[in-house]
Amino acid sequence: MSVRRVALLTAGGFAPCLSSAVGGLIGRYTEIAPEVEIIAYQHGYHGLLTGNYVKITDAVREKAGVLHDFGGSPIGNSRVKLTNAADCVKRGLVEEGQNPLEVAAEQLKADNVDVLHTIGGDDTNTTAADLAAYLHDNGYELTVVGLPKTIDNDIVPIKQSLGAWSAAEQASVFAQNVIGEHRSGPRMLIVHEVMGRACGWLTADSAKKYREWLDTQEWVPGIGLSKERWDVHAVYVPEKSVDLDAEAQRLRDVMDSVGNVNIFLSEGAGVPEIIKEIEESGGTVERDPFGHVKLDTINPGAWFAKQFAERIGAEKVMVQKSGYFSRSAKANKEDLRLIKSMTDYAVECAFRGEAGVIGHDEEDGGRLKSIAFPRIAGHKPFDVSQPWFGDMLTDIGQE
């Protein structure tokens, strides 16, 4: 396939891979086809709809490697759904009566784009699929090659999404400081709320990494510096129901014997119960353009703290959220290796005209490939039957 001009965009929430993935794509094109022009739409589909982009200059190409040292996205993100015309009109991205898909397609045509690289989660890449299908149906053949970004690690059928390992590592670092607060008062309850709308992988892996850190530390129990006080006492994920009464009794025993309780909570745990409570009391639940509940407006961490505080006899309660701390970090060494392999392969696919989302296909023996857009879906559940997870729950006394 003849590739003359490539466009990049990052979309959705941040993850510790966006800056590195942009740098990786720019670097790979520069290595093997420096004649290919590269542009980057600003703030994802927002910039595509408004025609707002920057050209990647020779000076930027020379410094592409620097992007691996930073988190966030140098080209900006937003949450825009091209099939949600009403929201696009409301935000001033298209005029009343315009089809956002058509506006985006016409912009790509006007910008002479041959390949569009989307870096995002299932929403970003299913939106890219909608766009690719529209372009095909209207006689404009453009290759869309996506990269899987989400700290939730919940894209079907992709084994490991970019940025998730780094986010879990950073959530552990966050907890190492926050849980130090357990001696700021007697009978302290600390709830560490971790991102994860419908998947508990990040919460579980964060707790695992945190407990691995605990195992490397030296303790002085005689003065109160004990592993038991710093340990995780409960891990709650959306895929596993919580018996509040039973857990309250168990955690009361922990509080009585240890003096504090530390909980790792996925922000998606208990959400149906919280929504029901809000709506039955006459309240409304805010949602984003994709129809997802805005979890920061319903505060799952505060809800769980409220359920437990009195019943376990907590004198002080602290709810801390590691999400933004984790998701805006730079990629760690594990993710950098994964990003390198995926960005290199994405460029190969671009020159072959092979559309899809790059990832290790769990339904094809974990092979790295371009996975067809119709097979991409979100909200892959975390497998709570994995031995390591079960062993961790058993170790902390949680059934």
C-alpha positions as CSV (number, residue, x, y, z in Angstrom):
1,M,0.0,0.0,0.0
2,S,1.2,3.5,-0.8
3,V,1.4,5.6,2.4
4,R,2.1,9.2,2.0
5,R,0.5,10.8,5.0
6,V,-0.3,9.3,8.4
7,A,-2.4,10.8,11.2
8,L,-2.2,10.1,14.9
9,L,-4.8,10.7,17.7
10,T,-5.1,9.7,21.3
11,A,-8.5,9.5,23.0
12,G,-10.4,8.5,26.1
13,G,-8.9,8.6,29.5
14,F,-5.1,8.8,30.0
15,A,-2.9,5.7,30.5
16,P,0.8,5.4,31.1
17,C,1.5,4.7,27.4
18,L,0.1,7.5,25.3
19,S,3.1,9.7,25.1
20,S,5.4,6.7,24.6
21,A,3.1,5.2,21.9
22,V,3.1,8.5,20.0
23,G,6.8,8.7,20.3
24,G,7.1,5.0,19.2
25,L,5.1,5.5,16.0
26,I,6.9,8.7,15.1
27,G,10.2,7.0,15.7
28,R,9.4,3.9,13.7
29,Y,8.1,5.8,10.6
30,T,11.2,8.0,10.8
31,E,13.4,4.9,10.8
32,I,11.9,3.0,7.9
33,A,10.0,5.6,5.9
34,P,11.1,9.2,6.7
35,E,9.4,10.5,3.6
36,V,6.0,9.7,5.1
37,E,4.3,12.9,6.5
38,I,2.9,12.7,9.9
39,I,0.2,14.9,11.5
40,A,-1.4,14.6,14.9
41,Y,-5.0,15.6,15.6
42,Q,-5.3,17.6,18.8
43,H,-7.4,16.2,21.6
44,G,-8.5,13.1,19.7
45,Y,-11.7,13.1,17.7
46,H,-12.3,16.6,19.0
47,G,-9.4,17.8,16.8
48,L,-10.4,15.6,13.9
49,L,-13.9,17.1,13.8
50,T,-12.5,20.7,14.0
51,G,-9.6,20.1,11.7
52,N,-7.1,21.0,14.5
53,Y,-3.8,19.3,14.0
54,V,-0.1,19.8,14.1
55,K,2.5,18.6,11.6
56,I,5.3,16.5,13.0
57,T,8.5,18.3,12.0
58,D,12.0,17.1,11.6
59,A,12.8,18.6,14.9
60,V,10.1,16.6,16.6
61,R,11.2,13.4,14.8
62,E,14.7,13.9,16.2
63,K,13.3,14.2,19.7
64,A,10.7,11.4,19.5
65,G,12.5,9.3,22.0
66,V,12.0,12.0,24.7
67,L,8.3,11.2,24.7
68,H,9.0,7.9,26.4
69,D,10.1,9.8,29.5
70,F,6.7,11.4,30.1
71,G,3.1,10.4,31.0
72,G,0.0,12.1,29.7
73,S,-0.4,12.7,26.0
74,P,1.5,15.5,24.1
75,I,-1.2,15.6,21.5
76,G,-4.2,15.7,23.9
77,N,-7.2,13.6,24.6
78,S,-11.0,14.0,24.8
79,R,-14.1,11.8,25.0
80,V,-16.0,12.2,21.8
81,K,-18.3,9.6,20.3
82,L,-18.8,10.2,16.5
83,T,-22.1,8.3,16.5
84,N,-23.5,10.6,19.3
85,A,-24.5,13.5,17.1
86,A,-26.5,15.3,19.8
87,D,-23.4,15.5,22.1
88,C,-21.2,16.7,19.3
89,V,-23.7,19.4,18.4
90,K,-24.0,20.4,22.1
91,R,-20.2,20.8,22.3
92,G,-20.0,22.8,19.2
93,L,-18.1,20.2,17.2
94,V,-20.6,19.9,14.4
95,E,-23.6,21.9,13.3
96,E,-27.2,20.8,13.9
97,G,-28.2,18.3,11.2
98,Q,-24.6,17.3,10.4
99,N,-23.4,13.7,10.8
100,P,-20.2,13.6,12.8
101,L,-19.0,10.6,10.9
102,E,-19.4,12.5,7.7
103,V,-17.6,15.6,9.1
104,A,-14.7,13.4,10.3
105,A,-14.5,11.6,7.0
106,E,-14.5,14.8,5.0
107,Q,-11.8,16.2,7.2
108,L,-9.6,13.1,6.7
109,K,-10.1,13.4,2.9
110,A,-9.3,17.1,3.0
111,D,-6.1,16.3,5.0
112,N,-5.1,13.6,2.5
113,V,-4.7,11.0,5.2
114,D,-3.9,7.5,4.1
115,V,-3.5,5.9,7.6
116,L,-5.1,6.8,10.9
117,H,-3.5,5.5,14.1
118,T,-5.9,5.6,17.0
119,I,-4.5,5.1,20.5
120,G,-7.2,4.4,23.0
121,G,-9.5,1.9,24.7
122,D,-12.5,0.0,23.4
123,D,-14.6,3.2,23.0
124,T,-11.8,4.9,21.0
125,N,-11.3,1.9,18.8
126,T,-15.0,1.0,18.2
127,T,-15.5,4.6,17.3
128,A,-12.5,4.2,14.8
129,A,-14.3,1.1,13.5
130,D,-17.5,3.1,12.9
131,L,-15.4,5.7,11.1
132,A,-13.6,3.1,9.0
133,A,-16.9,1.5,8.0
134,Y,-18.4,4.8,7.0
135,L,-15.3,5.7,4.9
136,H,-15.4,2.4,3.2
137,D,-19.1,2.6,2.4
138,N,-18.6,6.1,0.9
139,G,-15.7,5.2,-1.4
140,Y,-12.8,6.5,0.7
141,E,-10.3,3.7,1.6
142,L,-8.3,4.7,4.6
143,T,-6.5,2.2,6.8
144,V,-7.2,2.6,10.5
145,V,-4.7,0.9,12.8
146,G,-5.5,1.1,16.5
147,L,-3.4,0.5,19.6
148,P,-5.1,-0.8,22.8
149,K,-4.8,1.7,25.7
150,T,-6.6,1.2,29.0
151,I,-5.4,0.9,32.6
152,D,-8.4,-1.4,33.2
153,N,-6.9,-4.1,31.0
154,D,-10.4,-5.1,29.9
155,I,-10.3,-5.0,26.0
156,V,-11.7,-8.2,24.4
157,P,-9.8,-10.2,23.1
158,I,-6.5,-8.5,23.9
159,K,-4.3,-10.2,26.5
160,Q,-2.6,-7.1,27.8
161,S,-3.5,-3.5,27.1
162,L,-0.8,-0.7,27.0
163,G,-0.3,1.2,30.2
164,A,-2.0,-1.3,32.6
165,W,1.2,-2.7,34.1
166,S,2.5,0.8,34.8
167,A,-0.8,2.0,36.3
168,A,-0.9,-1.0,38.7
169,E,2.7,-0.2,39.8
170,Q,1.9,3.4,40.4
171,A,-1.2,2.5,42.4
172,S,1.0,0.5,44.6
173,V,3.4,3.4,45.1
174,F,0.4,5.6,45.9
175,A,-0.8,3.1,48.5
176,Q,2.7,3.0,50.1
177,N,2.3,6.6,51.2
178,V,-1.5,6.7,51.8
179,I,-1.5,3.6,54.0
180,G,1.2,5.2,56.1
181,E,-1.7,7.4,57.4
182,H,-3.0,4.4,59.4
183,R,-1.3,5.7,62.5
184,S,-2.6,9.3,62.2
185,G,-5.4,8.3,64.6
186,P,-6.7,5.3,66.5
187,R,-9.0,2.8,64.7
188,M,-8.3,4.1,61.3
189,L,-10.2,2.9,58.2
190,I,-8.4,3.6,54.9
191,V,-10.2,3.0,51.5
192,H,-7.9,3.1,48.5
193,E,-10.2,3.5,45.5
194,V,-8.6,2.3,42.3
195,M,-9.9,2.9,38.8
196,G,-11.8,0.0,37.1
197,R,-15.3,0.7,35.9
198,A,-16.3,-2.8,35.1
199,C,-13.1,-4.8,35.6
200,G,-11.2,-5.5,38.8
201,W,-7.8,-6.4,37.2
202,L,-6.2,-3.1,38.1
203,T,-7.3,-3.2,41.7
204,A,-6.2,-6.9,42.1
205,D,-2.8,-6.3,40.4
206,S,-2.2,-3.1,42.4
207,A,-2.9,-5.0,45.7
208,K,-0.6,-7.8,44.5
209,K,2.2,-5.4,43.7
210,Y,1.7,-3.5,47.0
211,R,1.9,-6.8,48.9
212,E,5.1,-7.8,47.0
213,W,6.6,-4.4,48.2
214,L,5.6,-5.3,51.8
215,D,7.6,-8.5,51.5
216,T,10.7,-6.5,50.7
217,Q,10.5,-4.4,53.9
218,E,12.0,-4.9,57.3
219,W,9.6,-4.4,60.3
220,V,9.9,-3.3,63.9
221,P,6.8,-4.7,65.7
222,G,8.0,-3.7,69.1
223,I,7.4,0.0,68.4
224,G,4.3,-0.6,66.2
225,L,5.8,-0.9,62.8
226,S,4.3,-4.1,61.8
227,K,3.4,-5.8,58.5
228,E,0.0,-6.6,59.8
229,R,-0.9,-2.9,60.1
230,W,0.5,-2.0,56.7
231,D,-1.1,-5.0,54.9
232,V,-4.2,-5.1,52.7
233,H,-7.2,-6.4,54.7
234,A,-9.8,-6.5,51.8
235,V,-9.8,-6.4,48.0
236,Y,-13.2,-5.7,46.4
237,V,-13.7,-6.0,42.6
238,P,-16.8,-5.8,40.4
239,E,-16.6,-9.5,39.5
240,K,-17.0,-10.7,43.1
241,S,-20.0,-9.9,45.2
242,V,-19.5,-8.5,48.7
243,D,-21.5,-9.7,51.7
244,L,-21.5,-6.5,53.6
245,D,-22.6,-8.0,56.9
246,A,-20.1,-10.8,56.8
247,E,-17.3,-8.5,55.8
248,A,-18.2,-5.9,58.4
249,Q,-17.9,-8.6,61.1
250,R,-14.5,-9.9,59.7
251,L,-13.1,-6.4,59.4
252,R,-14.3,-5.5,62.9
253,D,-12.2,-8.4,64.1
254,V,-9.2,-7.0,62.1
255,M,-9.8,-3.6,63.6
256,D,-9.9,-5.0,67.1
257,S,-6.8,-7.0,66.8
258,V,-4.6,-4.9,64.5
259,G,-5.9,-1.4,65.2
260,N,-6.7,-0.3,61.6
261,V,-8.2,-1.6,58.3
262,N,-6.9,-1.0,54.8
263,I,-9.2,-1.7,51.8
264,F,-8.3,-1.8,48.1
265,L,-11.5,-1.1,46.2
266,S,-12.3,-1.1,42.5
267,E,-14.4,2.0,41.7
268,G,-16.8,-0.3,39.8
269,A,-17.5,-2.5,42.9
270,G,-21.0,-2.1,44.3
271,V,-22.0,0.4,41.6
272,P,-25.4,-1.2,40.8
273,E,-26.3,-1.0,44.5
274,I,-25.1,2.7,44.7
275,I,-27.1,3.6,41.5
276,K,-30.2,2.0,42.9
277,E,-29.9,3.8,46.2
278,I,-29.4,7.2,44.4
279,E,-32.4,6.7,42.0
280,E,-34.7,5.4,44.7
281,S,-34.0,8.5,46.7
282,G,-35.0,10.7,43.7
283,G,-31.5,11.6,42.6
284,T,-30.0,11.3,39.1
285,V,-26.9,9.6,37.9
286,E,-24.7,11.5,35.5
287,R,-23.3,9.7,32.4
288,D,-20.6,10.5,29.8
289,P,-21.2,10.7,25.9
290,F,-20.7,6.9,25.8
291,G,-23.4,6.3,28.3
292,H,-21.0,5.3,31.1
293,V,-21.8,6.4,34.7
294,K,-19.5,9.2,35.8
295,L,-18.1,7.3,38.7
296,D,-16.5,10.4,40.3
297,T,-20.0,11.8,40.9
298,I,-21.2,8.8,42.8
299,N,-18.1,8.1,44.9
300,P,-18.0,4.3,45.4
301,G,-15.1,4.7,48.0
302,A,-17.2,7.0,50.2
303,W,-20.2,4.7,49.9
304,F,-18.2,1.7,51.0
305,A,-16.6,3.7,53.8
306,K,-20.1,4.7,55.0
307,Q,-21.3,1.0,55.0
308,F,-18.3,-0.1,57.2
309,A,-17.3,2.8,59.4
310,E,-19.8,2.5,62.2
311,R,-20.0,-1.3,62.0
312,I,-16.3,-1.8,62.4
313,G,-15.9,0.9,65.0
314,A,-13.7,3.2,63.0
315,E,-12.9,6.5,64.7
316,K,-11.4,8.1,61.6
317,V,-12.0,7.3,57.9
318,M,-9.9,8.2,54.9
319,V,-10.9,7.6,51.3
320,Q,-8.1,8.2,48.7
321,K,-8.3,7.7,44.9
322,S,-5.1,6.7,43.0
323,G,-6.7,7.0,39.5
324,Y,-5.3,10.2,38.2
325,F,-1.9,9.6,39.9
326,S,-1.6,6.2,38.2
327,R,-3.1,7.0,34.8
328,S,-0.9,10.0,34.1
329,A,2.4,8.3,34.9
330,K,5.0,7.5,32.3
331,A,5.4,3.9,31.1
332,N,7.5,1.5,33.1
333,K,10.1,-0.9,31.6
334,E,7.5,-3.7,31.1
335,D,5.1,-1.4,29.2
336,L,7.9,0.2,27.2
337,R,8.8,-3.2,25.8
338,L,5.2,-3.9,25.0
339,I,4.7,-0.5,23.4
340,K,7.8,-1.0,21.2
341,S,6.6,-4.3,19.9
342,M,3.1,-3.0,19.2
343,T,4.1,0.3,17.6
344,D,6.5,-1.4,15.3
345,Y,3.9,-3.9,14.3
346,A,1.3,-1.2,13.8
347,V,3.6,0.5,11.2
348,E,4.0,-2.8,9.4
349,C,0.3,-3.2,9.3
350,A,-0.2,0.3,8.0
351,F,2.1,-0.4,5.0
352,R,0.2,-3.7,4.3
353,G,-3.1,-1.9,4.5
354,E,-4.2,-4.2,7.3
355,A,-6.7,-2.5,9.5
356,G,-7.6,-3.4,13.1
357,V,-6.3,-3.1,16.7
358,I,-2.9,-4.4,17.5
359,G,-2.7,-6.8,20.4
360,H,-1.9,-10.3,21.6
361,D,-5.1,-12.3,20.7
362,E,-6.3,-14.4,23.6
363,E,-8.5,-16.3,21.1
364,D,-5.6,-17.2,18.9
365,G,-2.9,-18.5,21.3
366,G,-1.8,-15.0,22.4
367,R,-0.4,-14.2,18.9
368,L,0.5,-10.6,18.2
369,K,-1.7,-9.5,15.3
370,S,-4.0,-6.9,13.9
371,I,-7.4,-7.9,15.4
372,A,-10.4,-7.0,13.3
373,F,-12.5,-4.1,14.7
374,P,-15.8,-6.0,15.0
375,R,-14.1,-8.4,17.4
376,I,-13.0,-5.5,19.8
377,A,-15.2,-5.0,22.8
378,G,-14.8,-3.6,26.3
379,H,-15.6,-4.7,29.8
380,K,-13.7,-8.0,29.7
381,P,-14.1,-9.3,33.2
382,F,-11.2,-10.0,35.5
383,D,-10.8,-13.7,36.0
384,V,-11.3,-14.1,39.8
385,S,-10.6,-17.8,39.6
386,Q,-6.9,-17.3,38.9
387,P,-4.8,-19.0,41.6
388,W,-2.8,-16.0,42.5
389,F,-5.9,-13.9,43.2
390,G,-7.5,-16.7,45.3
391,D,-4.3,-17.2,47.2
392,M,-4.1,-13.5,48.0
393,L,-7.6,-13.4,49.3
394,T,-7.0,-16.5,51.4
395,D,-3.8,-14.9,52.8
396,I,-5.6,-11.8,53.9
397,G,-8.4,-13.8,55.4
398,Q,-11.0,-12.8,52.8
399,E,-13.1,-15.6,51.3
